Amino acid sequence: MKNILKSLAFVFGLLIMLNCSSRNQVSEQINRKWMLIEFQDYTKDFLMKKGANLDLSTRDQYGANMGCNRIFMKADFKGDGTVAFSGIGSTMMYCQDAMKLEEAFGKAFPTMVHYKIEGHFLTLKSKDGSSMKFVAADWD
């Protein structure tokens, strides 16, 4: 009986450690600033000119910027490739040349439920198949 309990405790501890290590791997890959390079019909040049980005480098509250307002949110990236965004909000300045992009991003972003990291690229996808593609800002 003692051997069975010791074995169960060992297996349980191992499972907990594996779960923690997969979360840490996700954080190490995801926790950086990402530049938006593909989104709807916007060109990469336009997105780069606006400085459109998703900043996941902090651990408490994440941010984004599409050229004018600061967008803030919380996110839970899981090791299975799913993500849940919550607490999304933004500042409320009016910037004529950035409002259309900000509005489109603001509508699409909360629908993103899957993520994939390939090399220096991050892709977010919604259930309906729409997507956003980012490149790591620190990548040369």
N, C-alpha and C positions, 0 to 999 in steps of 0.2 A: 504494500500500500504506500509506504514512504517513497519507494522508487517511482511509482506512478505519479505521485504528487510532485516530486522533484522534476520529473520529465515534463509534466504539464507546465510547471513554473518556468522551466528553461525555454520551452517552445513559446510560451506567452511572452517572455522577456525578449526573445529573438524577434518575434513579430512586431513588438513595439519598437525595437531598435531599427528594424528594416523600414517601418513606416516613417520614422523620424528621418532616416538618412535619405529616403526618396523625397521628402519635403525639402530638406536642405539642398539637395541637388537641384530641385526646381527653383528654389530661391536664388542659388548661385547663378543659374542661367538667366533668370528672368529679371533680377534686380539690377537694372541699368536703364539708361535713357535710350529710347527708341525713336527714330525719325520715321514719320509716315511717308511711304513712297508709292503706295497703290491704294486708292479708295475711290469707288464709284467712277465717274467720268473725269475726275481731276487728273491733270498731268503731273508727273513727278516734278517737273520744273516749278509748277505753281505751288505744290506742296512744300518744296524745298524753300522757295522764296518766302512763303508764309512762316517757315520754321515750324511746321506742324509736327508735334511730337507727343509722345506718351512717356512720362517720367516715372519709372518703377524703381528708381534707385533708393528711395526711402522705404522704410518698413511699416511706418504707421499709417500714413495717408499718401496715396499716389496722386499724380497730377497729369494734366495734358494742357496743350495750348495749340490753337489752330490759327494763331496770328493776332489775337486780340485779348480775349478773356482767359482767365485762369480757370481751368476745369479741375475739380478735385473729386476723388472717389476712394473707396476701399475695394479690394479685390482678394479673392481666395483662389489661388492657382493650385490645383490638385495634380498629383503625379499621374493620373489617368488621362490627362489632356483636357480636362474640363476647367472652366473658370466661371466664377460668379462675381459680378460687379454690384456694388451697393453704395448707398449714401452719395450718389452722384449729384453734384451741384456746380455752380460757377459764379464768377463775378458777373456784373450786368452792365458793362460798358457797351456803347454803340460804336462800331467800327465798320463803316460802310463796305469796305473791300473784303472784310473777313466774315461777315454775317452769314452768307450763304453756306460757306464751308462749315462754320461752327454749328449752324442749324442742322445740316446733314449729318455731321459727326455726332451731335447730341441725340439725334433720333436713332442712329444706327448702333452707337457704342453699347447701350444697355442690352441690346439683343445678342451680343457676342457671348457664346457659351463654350466654345472650343478654342484651344490654342495649340500651336505647334511651333517648335523652335528647330530650325534647320540651319546649322552653321551660325551666321551672324544675322539671320532673318527670323522675325516673329510674325506669324500669321494668326489673326483672330477670325473666327467664323461663327456665323449665326446658324440657327436650325434651318433657316430657309436657303442657306448657301451663300449669302452675301459675305464679303470678307474685307479685311483691312490688312495690308502688309507693311511691316516696319523693318528697318535695318538698324542695327546697333549704332548709336551715335559715336561710339569710341572705336569703331572699326575703320581701318584705313583701306 
